[in-house]
Amino acid sequence: MKSYFLAILFLIIIIPYSLLSEGTVLTVTITATETPPVELYCGDGTCNNGETCSTCAADCGACSSGGGGGGGGGGGGIITSVTQATFIGKAYPKRAVTLLKDAQVIASSIAGADANFKMSASNLSAGNYIFSIFSEDKGGRRSSLQTFPVSVTAGAATEVSGIFIAPSIDVGKKEVKRGDNIAIFGQTVPLGNIVIFVHSAEEFFAKTISDKEGVYLYNFDTSALEYGSHIAKSKASTGNQLVSRFSSIVNFKVGTQNIIKEKEKNIILKGEVNNDGKVNLVDFSIAAYWYKRPSPPANIDLNNDGKISLVDFSIMAYYWTG
C-alpha cells in the first residue's frame, strides 16, 4: 500500500502542466530573465528591494553587519539580485484578482477597466512552486482556478503572461419549465465573444457578447432539451483571438415548473485545498509539495497531525471529485 501511494505521489509531481490546468491554454507563456545585481543601503531613509526597514536595526534583514548604526546612520550596503515571479493577464473589469502560492494567498490586485492585471510575488527562494489565480465577478461569483507549476531561478525574474481568467457563470433557475427560457449569465472581459455550451443528449451552444463592463446574459430556449438534469459552461475570446479556459460548470433541471435559483454560498469540501470546488489532481499536487515538509498549512493537513503523510492522501482520495 505504501509503495502504491508513493507511486501516485511521483506521478503527481511529474504531471504535465496541461493536465494540471485541465486543458492547455496556448496563450500562456512562462519566461525567466536574469535580473541585474542591485546594491541595497541601510540608513538611506528608503526601504529598497529586500529591505524590511531603512535604519539597520536588527529586523533589517537585507543589511550587512557592517551597515550604519541604528537610528538612520548611513552607509553599509550589500549587492543582491531580485528573485520574483510576475503574473500578467486578463480578468474582470475593476474586480479583485487573487494570487496563491502553494495554496496560500500571497497577493491581490484590482484589474483595470480594460480587465488587464499584473501582480508579483517577490522575495522568493529558488525552487518549484504551484501558483494559482482566481477572480470574483461583481456578483461575488468566483472564477475557476487557473494553476501554474513554476520553477523559480535564483536571481531571475520569472514572468507568466497571457493569462486569461475563465468567465464566471450562473443560471437564473434551478429548475426551468420545458419550453421556457433560462438565463445564463456571468462576467468576463469587456466586449468579449462568449460561447455558452449546454449539455444534453446532444450538445447545444449559443453565442453572445459581453458589455463594456464584461457582463454577459443569454436567455436560452429549453424547448430542445429533454426533461432531467443539464449542465452549462462558457468560454470567452477577444478580438485578437485570445481564448480563455472553460468556466466552472453550473447545473439546472428541465421539468414542469420554474424554480428560481437562490445564491449559493461557497462550499469548501474536505481535501479541497485550492478553493475551486473540486478535489482533484491539482489538490493532490499541492499536498505532494508539502509531503514530509515541516509546518504544512492547516487546510492541507487534513488529520491535524502537523505533517502531510499517506493518511492525508487517503482522506483526500475519499472526498475525490475528479
N, C-alpha and C positions, 0 to 999 in steps of 0.2 A: 504493500500500500504506500509506504513512504517513497519508494522509488517511482511509483506511478505519479504521485503529486509533484515530485521533483522534476519529472519529465514534462509535466504540464507547465511548471514554472519556466523551464528552459524554453519551451515553445512560445510562451507568452513574451519572454524577454526579447526574442529574435523576430517576433511577428512583424511583418512589413507595415509601414506607415499606412498604406492604402487600406489595410484591413482595420487597423486601429481607428481610422477616421470613417469607417463604414462607407467606403466609396472614394475613389481617387478624385481629388479636386485639382485639375490640371493647371489652374491659375496660380496655385500656391508655390512659392519658391523660397528656399532656405539658403542663405549665403552667409559666409563668415569672412570678415575683413580685419586684418591686424590693425590694432589701434596704436598710434604713436605714443611713446612714453610722455607722461605728464609730471612735472615737478610740483609737489604739493608743499605748502608752507604753513606752519602754525604761527599764530600770533599776528596774522595779517588782517584780522577782523572779518575774514570771509571763510565760510565753510566750503572748501573746494571739494572736488570729486574724491570720495573716500573718507573725508574728514567728518567726524561727528561733533567737532567743536572747532574753535579757532584760537584757543588760548593755551594749548599744550598742557592742559590738565590731564589727570590720569585717565579720563574717559575719552581722550582724543586718540583713537586707535591708529590714525594714519601718521602720527608724528614719530620721528625718531627720538631716541633717548637724549640726543644732543640738541633738541629743539630749544626754543626760547623758554623762559620761565613762565610760571603761571601768571595769570592776570594780564596777558597781552604782550609780554616781551617778545621780541621778534625772532626771527632767524631761521632755525633749523628746518630743513626740508628733506624730502625723500623723492626718489624717482619711481614712478609706478605706471602701470598701464591699466586702462579700464576694461573690465570684463563684464559684458552685459548682453542681453537679448532684447530686441525691439520687434514689436508686432504692429503691422500696418494693414489696414483693410477697410471694409465697409460693413456697417451695422444698420441701425435705425436712426433717423434724424433726431438729434438732440436727446438721445436716450443713453443711459449708462451702459458701459461695456466693462465687464469684469474679467480679470486675468488670474488664473490659478497656476500654482507650481506644485506638482505632486499633491494635488487635491486641496491645497491651502490657498486661500485668497491672498494675493500679494500686491495687487494694484487695481485701480479702476480709473475710468476716464469717461468723458462725455463726447459722443460723436458729434460732429458738426452738422449744420443744416443740410449739408450735402451727403450726410451719413458716413463720411470718412473719419477714421480714428487712427491714433498712433499712441502706443504706450510702451514703456520699457521696464525690464527687470534688471536692476543694477546690483553691483557688489556681489556678483555670483562667483562661486568657486567652479573650477573646471570640472566637468562631469556630464552625465546624462540625466536629463530631466524630462518629465511629462508636463508640458504646458497645455492649458485648456482655456478657452474663451467662450463666454456667452453674453447675451444681452437680454434686456427686458423691454417689451414694447410699451406704449402709452397706457395700455390696459393692464399692465402687470403680468402679461403672459411671457414666459421665459422661452428663449430660443433653444433649439437643440444645442448640445455642447459640441464645439469643434476642438479636436485634440491634436497636439503636435509633439511627438517624441523628438527632442532636440539635443544634440551633443554640443556642449558649450566648451570652447577652447580658451585657455588662459590668455589674457592679453588681446582678445579678439572681440569685435562687435558682431554678434550674430543677428541677422535680420530675417524675419519671417514675413514675407509680403504677399500681396494678392489674396488675402483672407476675405471671404465673403460670407458673413453670417447668414444662415438659412432664415427664411421668413418665419415669423410666428404664425400660428394658425389656430382657429377655433370655429365652432359651429353654433348657431343660434338655438338649436333644438336638440334635445337628447333623443326625442322620437318625433318623426315627421309623418303626417298622413300621406300615404302614397298618392302622388299626383300634385301635391303642393310643393312649393319651393322651400329650400333650406338655405339659410345664409351661411356662407363660408367666408371668413374674413381674417385679417391679420395685418402685419406691418412689415415693411422691408425698405429698400432704398427708394428715394423719390423717383416717380415715373418709371418704375421697374416693370418689366414684362413678366407677368405671373402666369404660370401654368398650374392648374389645380387638377389633381388626379383623384378620382373616386373609384374605389374597387368594389365590384360586384361580381357576378358570374363572368362578366367581361369588364374591361377597364374603360371608364369614360374620362374624358378630360375637357377642361374649359379654359379659356384664356381671358385675361383682363389686364388692366394697367393700374398701378398704384398712383395715388395722387401726389401732390408736391410734398406732403408730409410722410409719404411712404405707405399710407393706409390703403388697403385694397378690400373690396367686397364683391362677392359674386353670388347671385341668387340662383341656385342650382335646381333645375326641374327634376323631380324624383319620379316622373311618370315611367321612365325606362328601367327603374330599379325594382328588384324583387323585394318581397317582404322579408324582413330579417335585418341582421347586423351588417353594417358597412363601415369602411374607413376612408378617410380623406387625408391627403398631404399635398404640399405645394413646393414649388421651387421658383426662384427668380433669376432674371438675367437683365443685363444692362445694354445700352445701345452699342457699346463696344464689345459685346458678346462675353462679358464675364458671367459665369454661371454659378449659382450657389448650389450647395448640397440640398437634399430634401429636408423639409421641415419635420418636426415631430408629427406623429400620427394622431388624428382625432377620430373618435368613434361616434356613430349615431345609428339609430334604428329606424327603418321604414315600417310603419304599422298602420293602424286605423285611426290614430289621433295625433294631435300636436301637443307636445310637452316641451315647454321652454327649458333650456339648459341653464342651470344656475352656475355661477362662477365657482370653480373648484379651487380648493387650497392645494398648495404644493404638498404632495405626499412623498415622504422620504422612506424608501424601502431599506430594510437592514441589508447591509452589503453594498448599497449604492453609495459610492464614495465621491462621485463627480457630479451629482445632482442633475442627471439627465433623465431621470425617471425609469432607468433600466439597470439591471445588474448583468453585466456582460464582460467581454474581453478587456474593455478599457478599465473597468474596475479591478479586474484581475491583474492587469499590467501595473496599475498604481500600487496595489498591495504587494506585487512582486518586488517593486523598487524598495519597499520597506522590510522585505523579508530578512529577518535576523539583524536588522539595523536597530540601534537604540532609540528610545523615545519616539515611537510612531504616533501619528495623530490619533486622537480618540475615536474619530469616525471610521478609521481603518482597523483599529484594534477591537475586533468585534466581540471578543470574550473578555475584554478588560483585564488582561494579564500582563500588560506592559510590553508586549512583544508581538510580532507577526510570525505566526507559525502555521503548521498544517491545519490546526484547529480553525483558524480564521478562514482559510481557504475552503474548508468543509462547510462552514456556516454560509459563506458566500455562494457555494455551489447549491445549497438548499434553497436559497432565495433567487436563484438564477432565472432571468427572464429571456436572455439572448438578445 
